[in-house]
Amino acid sequence: MAAQAQLRLPKLISDGMILQRDTKLTVWGWAKPGEKITVQFKNKKYTTATKPDGRWQVEMPPMPSGGPFTMDIAGTTKLQVKDILIGDVWFCSGQSNMVHQLNIHDVTYANEIKTANYPQIRQFWVPTLTNLQGPQRDIPNGQWKAAVGEDVRPFSAVAYFFAKKIHEKYKIPVGIINASVGGTPIEAWLSEEGLVDLSALKATAEKNKDTTYINQLSRRAVPTTPRPAAPVDLGSSGSTKWFDVAYEPKGWRPINVPGYWEDQGVKDLNGVVWYRREMNVPAAMTGKPATVFLGRITDADELYINGKLVGRTTYQYPQRRYPVPADVLKAGKNTFVVRVTNTAGKGGFVPDKPYCLFSGADTLDLKGTWQYKVGTAYRPFGGGGGSGGGGINAQNQPTALYNAMVAHAINYAIKGFYWYQGETNAGRPQEYAKLQSALIQDWRQKWNQGSLPFLFVQLPGYMDYTYMPGESKWAEFREAQLSTLSVANTGMAVAIDLGEWNDIHPDNKKDVGERVALSALKVAYGENVVHAGPYYQSSTVDGNKMVISFTNVGGGLQTNDGEDPGDFAIAGSDKKFVWAKTKIEGDKVIVWSDEVPAPMYVRYAWADNPVHANLYNKEKLPASPFRTDK
């Protein structure tokens, strides 16, 4: 009780914070009930008294950008908040592509990190938390960090490039409150009130408040049939380990790197597979630190060079970039051994990623034929004999992330929202438009600052290329995202051209952030700019051709490669789509095919990962995928 009576502030109101300019501000905290509180800021005093529940707050008038300032808060004890700036604050949220820090992409953005010196760009990173019972009033930890030196590494990459563009344009401080968690669905970010029109999700949220129910689910998740003991990995268990320099390989088989072992003669194997290769290293590359790039590996790996452990990663998504100490490499023959562990899906080395050894100005290519040997194969285990039901993943439950990671911030005035999420919901495109519209309305009501700008990223191209017209859940999902633009004061950045077929976390974060910033200039700042690429507007039939009209044509339509527009498919009443011939005429695209004499429908870039989506406006912004046959 004594600790609760101490004068304290929420974690957001702390040294280095950025306050929102030109709007009313709330400062709040907790102290002993009935205690008189004084807040002094910019030579003005604001007084209040603590309520019976221990909470207090003061309201301050709108203020222009500036700083740094100091804030003094006094009750029976005193607090001081230093280095306060006033500028624009953006609440950034979503899943892993919003999470991904500059540090993860530190090769692509090495110079950005090296030269970062933006003391007026600051991020508050909200820790990953869940709560199924109700909104939390604060979070256990968190602090504001400036984009200076090494402190820029934990910044969300897409949020950093967004903030940098805004800061450079308006010369004001820009704050990022980053509340994002990889692999999470949109419903976890909605409040209970936001689920009013989503009855099934609301019912789930209500049920999850019952801790007895949650505990029962957890107990059901424990199988009655015990999991078999992990089989022995032969490569790690013998007297001479397979990575040891004294080991003599026997019974190893050739395999190509990169590539998955299921695609190279190994059927349905989950387990541990060892890779081995002897490489000749020039003397010029030895005696100094080096770096190994091992692309990406599914799922976990350990790299040994000449018997020494150089690096390890425990899950599939990070890019493998391992520093090699100066004393590891030697002139002549060097032995590289990689222990790969895979538990589901295809195992091995992801194609189209860098596999090299770098030392000084020299590079040694690691792609090619290696040798492999299976250390152990995991037996299938379904946990049979359980009573069903399975456990619960709290971060995927309705309201769980709103309660723990969003609710604490709703009194903190902001400029708007920046949302990058959807991969987890991509299999359910039909409901997403309703869910995202509900999120926008929910958050706007919670912050109570009117129709705050809501900016979001349309999912980029991902997964295998398809060379025939067909159906696509990801295309349907992008369509659902596009439809959300019907909500006032929203903006969408098209990223169809910024993806990677083999990586759900594409490396190009800068163009994403800058396209969202361009959208902000229009939606949030009222600039007269072309903020997006062409959006489908309407279509008409002209004989055996269809004429497609667009909005956001800007300076005019063009392709980014000088060819006619690609990835257009056309169909008649049977909806059997075939690839179309196309041409640009003014601000329209003409589409036709000799196979479809009576056309009715057109699709553009309708695939998980379109092959030739080359339609842009002259401002070099890509057209959004669309279909007319919904």
Residue, then its C-alpha position, 0 to 999 in steps of 0.5 A: m500500500a505504501a508503494q501504491a501511494q507513492l507519486r508515480l507517472p506512467k512509463l510513457i511520461s518519462d525522460g526524452m518523451i515527445l508530446q503532440r503539438d497543437t492539441k490538448l495534452t493530458v498528463w496523469g499518474w498516481a499518488k495517495p488518494g486526495e493528495k494535491i498534485t502540481v504539474q509545472f511545465k513551460n512556466k505554467k502550473y496546473t493543479t489537481a487532486t488525486k481521486p479515491d482510486g489514486r489516479w490524477q490527471v491535468e489538462m494542458p493547452p495546445m502548444p507549438s513544436g519545440g524543446p527541450f523542456t523540463m516538467d516538474i510534478a509535485g505532491t508529497t514527493k517530487l518528480q522531474v521529467k527531462d529532455i521533453l520535446i513537442g512535435d508529432v507522435w505516431f502510434c505504430s502497431g501491427q505484427s512482425n514487419m512493424v516489429h523488424q528492427l533496423n538491427i535485423h536489416d543491418v547489412t542493407y541499412a549499414n550506412e543508415i545505422k552508421t550515420a544516424n544522428y537524429p536526436q529529435i526522432r525518438q521511439f518508445w518500444v512497448p514490451t510484448l505483453t498480454n492480458l485477457q482480463g481487461p485493460q491495463r493502466d500501465i506497462p512494467n517498463g519502457q523508455w524513450k530512445a533517440a535515433v542516435g548512434e547504436d540506439v537506432r538499432p532497435f527502431s522499427a525499420v519501417a517506422y524509422f524511415f517513416a519518421k525520418k521523412i516527416h522530420e526532414k520535411y517539417k523540421i519537427p520532433v517525431g515520436i514513435i510509440n511502437a506496440s507490435v508483436g509478430g504473428t498476431p491477428i488484428e482481433a487481438w488489437l481490438s478492445e472489448e468495446g470494439l468487438v461489439d459488432l463482431s459477436a463471435l470474437k466478443a463471446t471469445a473475449e468474454k469467455n477468456k476472462d474466466t481464469t478457470y476456463i483458461n486453466q482448464l484449456s491449459r490442462r487439456a493441452v497436456p497429452t495423456t500419452p507422454r511425448p517420446a524422448a528426443p532421439v539421439d543425434l549421432g552427430s552430437s553424441g559420439s566420442t568425436k563430434w561431427f564438427d570436430v577437426a579430428y572427425e573422419p566423415k563416412g557415409w555422407r551424401p552430396i546436396n546442394v546449398p542453398g535448397y531444401w533437403e525435401d527437394q533433393g531426395v530426402k522425403d518428409l524428414n523432420g530432425v537434425v541434418w548435418y552439412r559439411r564442406e571443405m573450402n580453400v581460403p586464401a591467405a589474404m582472408t586470414g588473420k583478421p575478422a570475417t563474416v559469414f552470410l548463411g542466408r536463412i535456414t529452416d528452422a535452427d542452425e549452428l555453424y562450426i568452422n574448423g571445429k569452433l562454434v561461430g554462430r547459432t540461431t534458434y528459429q527460421y526468420p532471422q538472416r544468418r550473419y555470423p562474425v568470425p574471429a580473426d583466429v578461426l580461418k587459416a590459409g588453405k583447407n578449412t572445414f565448414v559444418v552446419r547443424v540444421t534442426n527442422t521440426a515442420g515443413k521443409g528443412g534446409f537453406v532458403p534459396d535466393k539468399p546470400y551464402c558467402l564468406f567475407s574478409g576485408a575486400d575478399t569474398l568466398d562463395l559458399k553456394g554449391t555442393w556440400q555433403y550431408k548426413v542425418g543426425t536423427a529423424y524425429r518420429p511423428f507425435g500427435g499427443g494422442g490420448g488427450s481430451g482435445g481442446g488444446g491450449i490457448n495462445a494468449q497473444n492471438q486472443p481477442t482484446a489480449l494485446y489491446n488490453a496490455m499494449v494499447a490501453h495504457a497509451i490512450n490518454y497520450a495525445i498523438k498525430g495518428f496511427y501507422w498500421y502494418q499487419g495482416e499476414t496472420n489474417a491473410g487466410r480469412p480475407q472476407e472478414y478483414a475489411k470489417l475487422q480493420s474498419a472496426l479497429i480504426q473506429d475503436w482506436r479513434q474512439k479510445w483516443n477521443q481526438g476525432s478522426l485521427p489519420f490511419l495509415f496502413v501498408q497493403l501486403p507485398g508480394y510473397m510466396d511462389y510465382t504463378y505463371m497462369p491466372g488463378e485464385s489467391k487468398w493474398a490477392e483477396f486480402r489486399e482487396a479487403q485492405l483496399s476497401t478500407l480506404s472507404v473509411a474517412n481520413t485513411g491512407m494506404a501504401v501499396a507494397i506489391d513490388l517490395g516483397e520477396w518470394n521466399d521471405i515474409h519479412p522482405d528486406n526493403k523497409k525504407d521504401v515501405g516507410e517512405r511510401v507511408a510517409l507520402s500518404a501521411l503528407k496527404v492524409a495527415y498534413g493536407e499537402n497537395v501531393v500524389h500520395a499513392g499509385p493508381y487505384y482501380q475506378s471503373s471499367t467499360v466494354d468497348g467491343n472486344k476490349m475493356v477500358i479500365s479507368f483509375t484514380n491517382v494517375g498523377g502525372g499519367l500512367q506508365t510502366n516501370d520497365g517500358e513494356d506494356p502493362g503486365d499481369f492483366a487477365i480477362a474473362g467473359s461471362d464464364k469467368k475463365f481468365v486468360w492473360a490479356k494484351t494491353k496498352i496505355e491510352g492516356d489515363k486508361v488501360i485498354v485490355w483485350s484477348d483474341e480468346v475472349p470475344a465478349p469480355m466482362y471482367v478484368r483482374y490485375a496482379w491477382a496472385d500471391n506474388p505477381v510476376h509482372a505487376n509493372l503498372y505505375n504512375k509517373e510519380k513511380l508509385p505502383a498500382s494496387p491489385f484489383r479485380t472487377d468480378k467480385 
